[in-house]
Amino acid sequence: MKLSKLVLSLLGSLLIANAYAAPATLAERWSTLRTEQPKLQIRDAARALGVSEAQLLATNIGKGVTRLQADGNQPREIMRAALDLGMVQAITRNENGVIETTGVASKFKQAGDKSEQADAKDPETEARQRNIAGGYLGGQIDLRFHFENWKYAFAVEQAGRDGKPTRSLQFFDANGTAVHKIYLRNEPGVAVYDKLVATFRLPQQSAELNVLAVAPKAAEKPDAEIDVKEFQLAWKDMTDVHQFAQIMREFHLSREQALRLAPAGVVERVTPAALRTLLENAAKDKVAIMVFLGNEGLTQIYSGKIEKTMAAGGFFNVLDPDFNLHIRDTALRSGWVVKRGGVTSVEFFDNEGTQVVSFFGVRERGKPQPQAWVDLADSLPKAK
């Protein structure tokens, strides 16, 4: 009888102790998750734990992760310094696509500081100059920046799959979502990397990030409130494909909505399965393509021929030595062949109406796109 009372007393004490035990920290929860699912990517782990990827990464500050300065023009300056790293792998992703390119980023000559100092009276010029990083235009690592959407930056050193250390620069937006990552892919660049980290290291290495909740996607303006006739006239007057963004802003259109309301004969809807057809036939027929994939902070572009395509891991992939593309094609809602400003593109959107990836034919400046690309785009399976 006395033994039973003793056991019950001990059990009661344990229950009380557990009730007052400190909850597991985020780092502890992540450690447990990694033990249970060792192949889980950090982006997916963050989602499973109900936090952002940046918050999860920050739990390792001081253990291979260094927080970098990211206020004002600092992200631009870090990317400018990264031009000296040599061979790197650039990785950009959105919710349903990833683009990975390995190469050396191109630089361009600066005409002195005055070339990058915008007239304060010209906000458009000022904004455009803020997004210039001294290179990355064309070449092997081809990037288009929107630095106003960059918020957090880290240098990350960790053991790779082969046991060798990997070094990367990783950038995130105000929501803690990854914008862009650069992995060092050459030994001579280590000294440059170390100097960059020392230069831009944030004095206060705090793991506390004031991430913002992801805002709900803005609703489209109702079609009935769009001056469709004027929009279609503006489309027909386009002389350059780059004018399209301005037209969408002028008429307050989402991108997919603009395609839906386009003039007759300039767009054709294709099936989501057309993505596989496009990539497989581009590889088979050796048609050089341009791939645009990005997010609110950056767009990465690949230009060239592709070779190996395959479905794996819930994605349709291009798996070439220096270029990888991964598209979650089961999440695609629509595809479009689009003709504007004398240029043909193919664009794919997900179930939320967000553009995942777009394709163009590689062409020389001032010349039309190759007929092989136009024929490929026109041959894609049409949506009913």
N, C-alpha and C positions, 0 to 999 in steps of 0.2 A: 504493500500500500504506500509506504513511504517512498519507495523507488519510483512509483508511478507519479507521485506528486513532484518529485525532483525532476523527472523527465518533462512533465508539463511545464514546470517553472523555467527550465532551460529553453524549451521551445518558445515560450512566451517572451523570454528575453531576446531570443534571436529575431522574432517577429518585430519586436519594438525597435531593435537595432536596424533592421532592414528598412523599417518605415522612415527612420531618420537618416539613412545613409544618403550621402550626396549623390545626385543623379550623375550618370556617366557623362563625361565631357564629350564634345564633338570629336576630339582626337581619339578618344577611347571607342566611341561608336564606330568611327571609320576603321579603326584597327580591327574591331570585331567583324565588320563587313568584309574587309579584305581577307580575313582568315576564312570566312564562309564562301566568298566569291573572289578568288585571287586574280581572275582575268577581267574583272569589272573595271571599265574605264572610269577615270575620275569624274568626268561629266555625268555619267550614269550613276555613280556613287553619290554625287551631290544631290541628284534628283531623288534618289532612294532615301536619303537622310533629311530631305526637306530644306536644304540650304543651297547656296550658290557655289559654283566651282571655285571662285576666288576665296570664299570663306573657308572652304575645305583645304585649299592649298595653303592658306595662311596659318593653319594649325601646325605646320612644319617650319615656321620661321625660326631660324637659329639651328635648324637641323637639315641644312641643305637648301633652304629657301631664304632668300634675301629680298626684302621689300625695297623697291626702287622709287625714286621721286616720280610723281605723275601729275603734278599741278601745272597748269598753264601750258607752256610750250615744251615741257620736259619729255613727254612721249615722242614728240617730233625729234628732239635732240638725241634721244636714245636711238631711234631708228636711223638717224643720220650717222651716229657713231657706229652703228651695226653694219654700215656699208663696208667697213674695214675688216669684217670678220672672215671674209673669204667664202669658202664653200659652206653653204648652210642649207637646211631644209625649212621651207616656209609652209606653215599649215594654217589654213583658214577654214572655218566651218560655220554652218548655220544649223537649224534644227534637223534638217533632213539631208544634208550634204557636207562633204569634206573634200577639200582640194589640197594636195601636197606636192610641192615642186622643189627639187634639189638643184642648186646651181649657185652662181656668183652674181650678186646684184650689181647692176650697172650704176655708175655715177654719172653726173653731168657737171660740167665746169660751172662754178659760181662766178657771177659777174660782180662780186663784192657784196657786202652787206646791203647796199642800196637796192639790189635786185630783189631782195626779199622783204624790203620794208614797204608796206603798202601805205597809200595815202589814207589817213584816218577818215577823210571825208568820203571814201569809197568803200563801204562795208563789204560789197561783193568781192572786190579785189583783195581786201584784207582777209576775208574768209578763205579765199582761194590760196593765198600765199601761206596761210597757216597750215595748209595741207600739203605743202611741198617739203620733201625731206632730203633733197639733194641727190635724188636718184630713184631707182625702182621703176622707171618709166620704160617699158619694153625690156628686152633682154630676157635672161633666164628667170629672174625673180621679178615679176611684173605686178605692181601693187598700186591701188588707188585708195588714198587715205581720207578718212573723215575723223580727224583727231578730236573734234569737239565731243565725240561719243566715247573717248577713251578716259578711263578713270583710275585704274589700278595697274601697277606694273611690278613684276617679280623676276628675279634671276633664280633659276632652279638647277641645282646639281644633285643628281641621284643616280643610283646604280641602274644600268640598262639591263636588257634581257640577257646580254652576254656577260654581264658582270662588270663591264667597263663603265666608267662614269659618263653620264650624258650632261650636257650643259645647254640650257635654253633660256630665252627671254620670253616671258608670257604676259600678255596684256588683256585687260578685262574692262567691260563697260560699267556704268553705275549700278547695274543690276547684279554685277559679279559674274556676268556671262563672258566666256572667252571671245575675244575679238581677233587675236592673232598670236601665233607662237613661232619662234625662230629657234631651231636646233642647230648647234654648231656641228659641222661635219668635217673638220680638219684639225689636225694637231697644231699647226703653226698659229691658228686663230685663238688658241687658249690664252695666250698672253694679252691679246687684244680684248678678249672677253673679260679677263680678270681686271684689266684697267677700266673697262666700261663699268663693271659692277662697282668698283671702288669709287669711281667718279660720281655715279648716280645713286649710290646707296642712301636710303632715307635714314637720317640720324636716329629717329625714334622707330625701332623695329617692333611696332605693335601689331598684334594679330587681329585687333579690333577693326572691322570694316563697317562703315555705315552704308551698307548696300540698300538700294531702293527696291521696292517691290516692282515686278514687271507690270507695266501699265497695260490694260486691255487694249486690243487692237482697235483703232478708230474705225467707226462704221463708215461705209462708203456713202457718198452723197447720192441720194436717190436718182436713178436714171431720168425720172420725170423732171428733175430740176437742172439737168444738163442741157446746154444749148448744143444739141447733137449736130445740127446742121453746120454751125460755125466751127465746132471741133473737127468735123470731117473735112471742111475746107482748109483748116489749118494743117491737118495731116497731109492733104494733097499738095500743099505749098511747101512741105519740107524739102530742103535741098541737102540736108546733112542729117544722118541718124542721131547725132548728138542733140539736135533740136527737140527731140521727143520729150525729154525730161521737162523742158520749159513749157511745152504744150500741156503736159499733164498737170503741172502746177497751175497754169493759167486757168484751166477748166476744172480744177479740183477733182481730178480723177485718180483712182488707184490704177496700178499698172494693168491688172487683169481686166478691170472695167474698161479701160481705154481700148484694149484689144477687142473686147466684146462689142463696143460701140463704133469700131473702125469702119471706114468706107467699104463698100462692097468690093470684093476682089483683091484686097490687100492683106487679109489674114485668112487663115484656114485652120480650123481646129483639128488636132490630131489626138490619138489615144495616148494615155500615159505609157503604154507599151512601146510607143514610138521612140522613147529614150533608148531602149535596148537596140532597136533597129538602127537608130542613128549611129550609136557607138560601134556596133558590130560591123556595119557596112563601111563606116569611116576607116576602121582598122583593116578590113578585107580589101577595100579598094584604094587604100593609102591616100585618103583625102585629108589634107591638112585642115585642122579645125582650130578655132579659138574657143576656149571655155571660160566663162565668167561665173564665179561663185563667190558670194560674200555675205556680209551682214551689215548692220547699221554703221559699223565702224570702219570697215575695210572691204574692198573687193580685190580678189586675186584673179589673175588672168594667165592662162596657159595657151601658147600658140605652137602648133606643130602637129606632126602625125602621131598616131597612137598605134599600139600593137596588140597587147594582150587584154582581152575583156572577159569577164566572168561574173556569175552571180555567186555570192557567198556572204554568210553572216547577216542576211536580211537586207543586203545592199547589192546593187549592180555596180561593178567596179572596172576601172582601168588600172592595170597593175604593171606599169612599165618601170624600168630601172630608176629614172629620174622624174617620173610623173605618176601620181596616183590620184584617182577620182573615185569617190564612194557616194552613191546616191541611193537613198532609201526609196526605191521606186514604188513600193507598196503604199507610200504616203502621198503619191502624186494624184492630183485631182484632174488636171488638164494640161494639155500641151498645145502650142500654137506655132504655126509657120507665119512669120511676119515679114512684110515687105514695106520698107519706108526709106525715103532718102536714097533710093537706089541700092539698098542693102537688104539681104535676106538673112533673117535670124530664126532660131527655133528656141522657144522658151517654155519652161515647165514650172507649174505652180502646185503647191501642196493643198491639203484639205482645208487649210485656213486661208487660202487665197494669197499666200506669200510666195514670191518667186524663189525657187530653189536653185536653179541653174539656167544659163542661157548659152547658146552656141552660135558662132558665126563662122564663115569661111575665111581662111587666111588670105589676105590680098596685099599687094604692093600699094604703097601710097599713091593715090590719084588714079588707080586702075580698078576696074570692076572686079567683083568676086569671081573666082574660077567657076566655070560652068559645072564642073564636077560637084562642087558644093551645092549649087542651086538645084541641080538634078537630084542630089541626095535628099535635100530638104523637101522637094516636091514629091518624092516617092514615098514619104513616110505614111503609115496607115492612118487613114482619116477617121475622125470620130463621127458616129452616126447622129 
